[in-house]
Amino acid sequence: MEKRILVFGAAGFMGTYLIDALVQLGFDVVASDINDIGEKYYTKKGISYIHVDITQEREFDKLPKDSFDAVIHLAATQPANVSAKSYDPKNYINVNVSGTLNILNFCREVNAGKLIYASSHRNTQGLWVRNQPITENDGRAIKYDGEYAMFSISESAAQDCVLHYNAEYSFNGIIFRLPPVYGFGPHTEIFKEGKHIKTGFQIFIDNAKDGKPIELWGDADKGRDIVYIKDVIDAFVKAIEHESATGLFNITSGKKLTLRQEAETIAKVFWKEGSEPVFIERPEFKNNLDNFIYDISKAKEVLKWSPRYSFEDMLHDFIKEDNENSFGHLVEKRKQLKNQLS
């Protein structure tokens, strides 16, 4: 019998990729979000879509009460989608904490087989200075100032809610700790410290396409652990199919990608034909690049999961996705968000 999966946050970047993969694998999927663009997208594809505001308990009455084999929780308020004028710390608590509790209670009500909660790695920020792979047992170290503070506080509370339900109700809750997840759709423009900006990733690609010099600011040998969306989706599938996995898992590449490696690989893939890539070292300018790496031994051992895509593989697949425009509504959603919040 095919497994039945409910996905909250279905209209987002990760939800779109996940549901596309689950449907292709033969799962029976119910999509849920608060976003109208998502509703149009899924209705056109013949996938059941239910408009739910997870911060409101009564909204869950719209959902089927028969059991789901797994519930995927991707809904969140995060700084990349919050402008300076729309910032309100209550939003982080309402969505990330109260919303998670509402989802957990719904899972218990319908006797869902498991919950898989996608969460950011930001609440380990104080551990990054050690410059060594961070394990699931290393705990947290929240940075209590800056744009990620309330985000990290709220997601930490949400993670603890999942762990509490695991312990109190013998609930099968899984938490994915995710670093920056790359893929087609969300990595062209974001809000940084409340202001709308083009990402460095997109600037590198644009310059490479135009044959313009790529500037390497600050320490270009600083690096961070990123992961490709399709590797993350593979981890979700493995977690859905695992009978007993529970608790926290690092879902990352397990490798550092330095700023220099990122620029050189982007140039290799995108540089305008007929000329050689040009790089300019600008150590006098701060690059604001975080430096971190995670240990993925637990995911390898328990879930039998390992990332398959290198950064170069990811870029080639990124081009394929862009050309096919299969998930073009993600770009449209980003444009609408920009207009609403700018």
Secondary structure, DSSP 8 states (H G I E B T S, - for coil): ---EEEEETTTSHHHHHHHHHHHHTT-EEEEEES-HHHHHHHHHTT-EEEE--TT-GGGGGGS--S--SEEEE-----GGG--GGG--HHHHIIIIIIHHHHHHHHHHHHT-S-EEEEEESGGGGGGGGG-S-B-GGG------SSTTHHHHHHHHHHHHHHHHHHHHH---EEEEEE--EE-TTTSSEEEETTEEEE-HHHHHHHHHHHT--EEEES-TT-EE--EEHHHHHHHHHHHHH-SS--EEEE-S-SS-EEHHHHHHHHHHHH--TTS---EEEETTS------B-B--HHIIIII-------HHHHHHHHHHHHHHTTTHHHHHHHHHHHHHH-
